Each structure stands twice: as C-alpha cells, then as structure tokens.
Amino acid sequence: MQTTIPTSDQHIVQPGESLPHIALRYGSTPEIVAALNNINNPARLFVGQALDVSETAAGRIPLTHGYTHIV
C-alpha cells in the first residue's frame, strides 16, 4: 500500500469527512473544491484521497480539530 504525503496544497481525506466539511476547513465552497479535483459526484470521496486545495482561499490556514472561541 502506498502512503500519500500531502503537500501544503493538498488535503488528504480522513474518515467521516465530506466535501462541504473540507471546503469549510479551507474557506471555500464544495463547488470550488469539486471543480479543482474534477469531482462529479461529491459522495464518492474515499479515505486517503489527495485533494487539491491550492486555489481555495489564498493564505488561509486550515482549521485543526477542535473549536476556536474569540472573546
């Protein structure tokens, strides 16, 4: 089995993730992420799939697991 090592312009799909979840994480829309990756059926993502997120939101730092609360 080949291991995929992501670049800064890639997101590796994790269990339970959906296209809307991934798009939100990068400040984008599901439509943009789908277009960048030639995805015709967003329900057919698979764990370990490398997605191009290079043009989602320039300079945005991906969210990590957890919550951010600003006071």
Secondary structure, 3 states (H helix, E strand, C coil): CCCCCCCCCEEECCCCCCHHHHHHHCCCCHHHHHHHCCCCCHHHCCCCCEEECCCCCCCCCCCCCCCCCCC
